[in-house]
């Protein structure tokens, strides 16, 4: 049996697990100290996250897709925005 017949691609658990793994990797991104490496990591996370977001939206519906988009955006922008806030003189 292939994956389509078993329902793996249409199951809601597989894209949720992929999105959770993506969130874990995005949460570990601040451990990278170099600015260049951080940009590379953001680009890689974005490239990996777009298909995962599409899969999540397809399997779980548009409401879950929008929620996943908002959470992913918050994960990616949290560190750069925090760095910008600390660099500005008061």
C-alpha positions in Angstrom: 0.0 0.0 0.0 1.3 3.4 -0.8 0.9 6.5 1.4 -2.2 7.8 -0.3 -4.1 4.6 0.2 -3.2 4.4 3.9 -4.3 8.0 4.4 -0.9 9.2 5.8 -1.0 12.3 3.5 -4.6 13.1 4.4 -4.2 12.5 8.1 -4.2 15.5 10.4 -1.4 14.1 12.6 1.5 14.1 10.1 1.3 17.8 9.2 0.8 18.8 12.8 3.9 16.8 13.7 5.9 18.4 10.9 4.8 21.8 12.1 5.7 21.0 15.7 9.1 19.9 14.6 9.5 23.1 12.6 8.6 25.1 15.7 11.2 23.3 17.8 13.9 24.1 15.2 12.7 27.7 15.0 12.9 27.9 18.8 16.5 26.7 18.8 17.5 29.3 16.2 18.4 32.0 18.8 21.3 29.7 19.9 23.0 30.7 16.7 25.0 33.7 17.6 26.3 35.0 14.2 24.1 37.4 12.3 25.0 35.8 9.0 24.1 32.3 10.3 20.8 33.7 11.7 19.8 35.1 8.3 20.7 31.8 6.7 18.7 29.9 9.3 15.7 32.2 8.7 15.9 31.6 5.0 16.1 27.8 5.5 13.2 27.8 8.0 11.1 29.8 5.5 11.9 27.5 2.6 11.0 24.5 4.8 8.0 26.1 6.4 6.1 27.1 3.3 5.4 23.5 2.1 4.6 22.5 5.7 2.2 25.4 6.0 0.5 24.4 2.7 0.3 20.8 3.9 -1.1 21.8 7.2 -3.7 24.0 5.5 -4.7 21.3 3.1 -5.0 18.6 5.8 -6.5 20.6 8.7 -8.3 23.5 7.0 -7.8 27.3 6.5 -8.3 28.2 10.2 -5.5 26.0 11.3 -3.4 27.2 8.4 -3.8 30.8 9.4 -3.0 29.9 13.0 0.1 28.1 11.8 1.1 31.1 9.7 0.7 33.5 12.7 2.7 31.2 15.0 5.4 30.7 12.4 5.7 34.4 11.8 5.9 35.1 15.5 8.7 32.5 15.9 10.7 33.9 13.0 10.3 37.6 13.9 10.7 37.4 17.7 14.5 37.4 17.8 15.2 40.1 15.1 12.7 42.4 16.7 14.1 41.9 20.1 17.6 42.7 18.8 16.2 45.9 17.2 14.6 47.0 20.4 17.8 46.6 22.4 20.0 48.5 19.9 18.0 51.7 20.0 19.3 54.3 22.5 16.7 55.4 25.0 
